[in-house]
Amino acid sequence: MQQPTRTLSDKFYLVIKGIAMGTANKVPGVSGGVVAYVAGFYEEFIQSLQRLNLKALKLLFGGRFKSFYEYINGKFLVLILLGEVLSYFTVSKVFDVLIKNHPILVWGAFFGMILGSIYYISRDYDAWTRKNIMILALGTAIGIGTSLLDPATDNTNLFFVFFCGMVSISGMTLPGLSGSFILILLGNYVLLLVDSINAFFDTMVAVVQWDFSWWNDPVHMDLLVILAVFLLGSIVGLVSLSHLLGWTFKHYRNETNAMIIGFITGSLGVVWPWKKEIFSMNTAGELLQDAQGNYILENYSRYWPDFTLGHTWITISLAVIGFLIVYLIDKYGQQANPA
């Protein structure tokens, strides 16, 4: 794969797109793959991940680091992953606060962005055969069906955590399927994307302060081990799924795009703004909390908005703004890569 020449501004925007992907991946119901798909670097992302194969390992362990870096399109992957990492400790934390305090408004903005994504992706799709329409319907049904499933309970078994990593990474590689929401359904969202991430962040802060007391905290160490296993599962899932997607794009491009549009359309059911959170409860009817004292989200109860309320119209306005954000991204992509 020939690596494109990138200016400094191109590299900067790749980091920004990586931050957007990371933020989207962490928010339940939103897929980071949508960002990659709409921003125009989805196929390069999949093709680069495909290069993480046996040949790449031979180059790496053979000490040919420069060849390895060039072979896997390292400049591109490093910039995207840098943005992903930055998002988890910066923008993602801001979104955690916003969703906690203003959930309907945040979901409204995301709903508009997903709606805009569907419009602009569909606009450029010109293979609407009967078969592809059926594939689109199937993808939509899968996306909607996912939002209606009942979640499982928390599970710290390391084999299950590894499986969660493999499955949840679909949010990065399959636009429209939210990895975060899948973790909610599997019962491990709080454990893997809240508790373990916070444990890692606290560890880094402690190390900077030359404080190693966490080493003797068994609960803290268990969370770090769980995070490591989850990341390993994510890497395995990312590489294996990218190879599958690369093959389908090569042999069934139109069908794959139709399925992806369906996934994204189906995800509208997950990001519907007007919904109430349903929290996990024990047998005594008491709300369960995570290690930080936050109530554990189980699912959502959706309802139709009251159009007599000003808050409803603010939410709709944010949805329009979300749609316009996608429009600007699309316009930038057309200017940067004119047909």
N, C-alpha and C positions, 0 to 999 in steps of 0.2 A: 504494500500500500504506500503510495507516494505521499509524503507529508507536505501539506500546503505551507506556503510561506506566510507568516503572520507578523503584522506590525505590532508595536507596543500597545496600541489601542485595542487590537484584536485580542491580545493576551489578557488585557485588563477586563474586557467584556466576557471572556471565557471564565475568569474567576467569578465575576458577577453572576453569570449563568450557573456556575457551580454552587454559589451561595443560594440562588433561587431553587435549584434542585434539592439541596440539602434541607432547606426550610420546608419545601413541599413534601419531601419524604417523611418528615417528622410529624406533620399535621395529619391527624386521622381523616381519611376521606380524600386526600389530595395526593396525586401521583407526581413524583419528580420526573418521571418519564414524559409527562405532558410538556414540561418545560423544555426538555431536550427536543421533543418532536416539533413543537411550535417554533422554537428558536432556531431550528434548522441544522442541528448538529447530532441528531439522533443516530443516523446511519453511521457517521464517522465514529460515534461513541461505541456502537455495537461492533463495528469492524475492528476498532482498536482493542476492545476486550477479547475479540476472537484471537488476537495475536498472543494472548497469554496461553500458550500451548507448549507442547513438548520441545519444539525448536527454541522457544524463548527460554525455557529452563536450561537447555544445553548451552545457550549463549551466556546465561547468567552464571551457572556453576562452572563454566569454562573460563570465567574471568573476563569475558568480552563484554564489558559493561556498556561501552559506547554503542556497540552493535545491538545489544539487547534493548537499550533505550530507544534507538532509532527504529528497531523492528516493531516495537509495541506502540509506536507513535507517542513516545514518552512525554514530549512537551505538552501535547494536548491533554493526556490523562492526568498529568501532574497538576495542571492549571485547574481542571475540573474538580479533581479530588481535593485540591487546596481550598477551593471555594466551598466544597461540601463540609470539610473539617471546620472551616471558619464559621459556617452557618450554625453548626451544632452548639457552638459556645458563644454565639453573639446573637444573630437575628432570630434563631430558633427560640432562644430564651425570651426574647421580646414577644414573640408570637405566643409563647406559653402564657405570659401575663395578659396579653390582649384577649386571648380566647377565654381565659378564666374570668375576666372582668367584663368583656363586651363580646360574647360569643356570636350573637346573631349578626352583629355588624361585620365581624371578621368573616363569618361564613358567607355573608352577602357578597363581599368582595371576591372570595374564592369562587362562588357560584357564577358570578359574571365572567371571571377569567376562564373557567371551564367551558361556559357557554360560548365565549368568544373563540376558544380553541376549536370547538366542534365546528363552528361556522367557517373559520379560515382553513381548517384542514379539509373539510368537505368541499369547499369552493374549488380547491386545486385538484380534487380527486375526480378523474374522468373515466372511471371503469365501472359504471353502475350497471352491471349485468344482473340478471335474475339471481345467479349463484352468489354474487358478491353482496347483493341486498340481503339474501338469506344469512350469509356469514355475518353481516352487520347486525341483523336482528339477533343472532345467536350471541354475539359479543355484548350487545345491550342487555339481553336477558341475564347473562352471567354477571354483569356489573350490578344490575338491579337485585338479582338474587343474592349476591354477596351481602348487600346492605340489609337484607331481611333475616339473615342468619342469627341465631342466638349464640353469644360468646361462650367460650369454655372458661375454666377456672385457672388460676395461677399455677404454673408447673415449673419447678426449678431443676428437673431432671436434665442433665447436660446433653443427653442425646436429643431430647425434645427441644432444648435451647438451640442446638445445632440445626435441627430441622426448621425452627422458627427463622433462623438466619437465612437459610436457603430459600424459604417461601417468601419472607417479607421483602427480599431484595427485588421481587417482581415489580415493586413500585418504581424502581429506578429504570428497569429494562422494559416493562410493559406499561405504556401510557394508559391511564384510566383505572388500573388496579392499584389501590393504595396499600402500600406495604404496612403503613401504620395501622390502618383499619383491619388488615388481615391479622396483625398482632393482637388487636383488641378481640377479634373473634377467637383467636387461639388462647386468649386469656393472659398473655404475657406482655402487653403493651407497657404497663407501669414498671414491671420488673426490668425490661430490656431497654426502654427508651426514656425512662425517668430515673429509677433508682440506680441502675448500673452506670448510666451516663453521669449522673450527679456524683457517684462514688469516684469515678475516674477524674472528674473535674476537681473534686475536693483533694484527691491524691496529688494532682499536679500542683495545686496551690500549696499543699503541705510540704512537698518536696522543695519548692522554691523557698519556703520559709525554713527549710532544713529541719522539718518535723517528720519523724518516721514512726510516730506512735500508732499510725494506722496499720502498720505491719503486724501488730499484736491484737488487732481487732478482727475476730473470726468472721463476723457478719460483713464487715467491709471487704475482707479478702475474698469471701465467697462471691460478692457482687463483682469484683474485678475478674475472677475466674469465669463467671457467667458471661461477662461482657466479652472476654477473650474468645470463648467458645462461640458466642453469637457472631462475632466478627469473622471468625474462621468459617462458619456456616454461610455467612453472607458472601464471602469471597468465592467459596466453592459454587454457590448458587449463581453468583454473578457471571462467572466464567462459563459454567455449563449452559446457562440460559442464553447467554450471548451467542454461543456457538449454534444453538438451536434456532435462534432468531435470525442469525446470519444466513443459515441454510434456507429458512423459509423466505427471507427477502430475495435470495438469489433465485429460487425456483418458483415462488408463489408471491411475488411482490404485491400485486393488486389484492389478492385474497388476504394477505397479512395486513395491509393498510386498512381494508374493510373491517377486519376483526378489531384492530386498534381503535378505529373510529367508534365502533360499537362499545368497546370497553369504556372509552371516555364518556360516551353518551350515558351509559349505565351508571357511571360514577356520580351523575347529577343527583341521584337518589340519596347518596351518602352525604353530599355537601349541601343539601337543601337547608337554607338558613334557619327556617322556623321549626325548631325542634327543641325538646326538653331532654336534658341529660338524665339517664337512668343509672344510678350508682349501685354497686354491689352491696349486698346486705348479708349478714349471717342469719342463722336459723332463728335467732332471737329478734330479728327485725332491726338490728342496729347496723348503721352504715359502716362499711369497712374502709380503712385508711391505709395509705402506703407509709413508708419509713419517714417521709417528710410531713405526714399529717394530712395529706391530700386525699379526698375521697376518690375511690377507684371507679372509673367510668366503665359501665357495662354495655350500654347501647343508647339509642336515641328513640324518643317518641315524637314523631313529626305531626305538625298541624298546619292548617291554612291561616295565613296572616290576617290581621284586622286592619283593613285599609283606612279606617278612621283615625288610626294612630300615627303621629308624626314619626315615631321610631321606625314604623314600617317603611315610610317613604325615604327615610335616611338610609335604610338598608338597601332599598331598591336603587337609590342614587349610587351607593357604593358598588352595587352589582354592575351598574352602567360604567363606573370608573374602572372596575376590573376588566370589563369587556374592552374598554378603550386602551388599557395597558397592553392587552394582547394585540390590539390593532397596531400600536406603536412598535411592538416587538416584530410583528409581521412586516410592517413597513420598513423597519431597519434592515430586516433580513433580505427584502427585495432590493434595497439600495446597495447592500453589501455584496449580494450575489444576483445581479440582474440576469433575467432569462436570455 
